[in-house]
Amino acid sequence: MRRSQCRLVSQTGFVVGFLVKKIVGRILTVHAGSNDDLSKEEHATIQVELDGVVGDRHKSYERTTWAGDKQPEGTTRRNERQWSAVSIEELAEIQDTMDLSEPLTATDLGANLCLTGVKELSRLPKGTLLKFPSGPELMVEEYNPPCHDMGKKLASKYTSRSGEPLSSTAFSKAAKLTRGIVGVVEVAGTINAGDEVTVELYEAPAWLARSSVRGGGARHGIPAE
């Protein structure tokens, strides 16, 4: 993991330095599509615009919420799910836990990107940036929890090494912490299979900590909570 020094001016007018943690990985495959079975075709390259991936079912500035979402079902809200990503390492973990007889693919999971070399991809914090050689940038919004519809699809498509039928909940249990991430497009551009990706982990600088956490906020004219 690499660190880069950044300089910002805080609210007090002082120049503040903090370290940006970087991880360098690689894009194995890229995908886009709007298939009824939730899968997305593999391509040599994809184009990302400010409202999402060209030719993809999730390309939009807004979306409608579903049952169990952050807002009541049917609400029109900002689309924080313009793209999704998984890692080959976490796919292997899910595959092993589900005891699958064949590799679990990013195509079948409907991901736009499959990465390698980024440990614990699913745990990247909100605000983390994924930067690509030709200029595009993607920002992580949140972890992508496994859904029951995908579980039913995988149970009907895949078989176990033991020969036992897969349950519709096997995927949700196996991928509870390794399903991948979703986010928004910060800078448009082209992403290719084989591209290097620089992951800049978001970490709030100490001077932005809430006063109740930092302690002594009142000294700066900020009332303690």
Helices and strands as residue ranges (DSSP letters): E 2-9, E 15-32, E 41-43, E 45-49, E 52-53, E 62-64, E 76-78, E 83-87, H 88-98, H 106-109, E 113-116, G 121-123, E 129-131, E 137-143, H 148-157, H 170-174, E 181-187, E 189-192, E 196-201, G 206-208, H 211-214, G 217-220
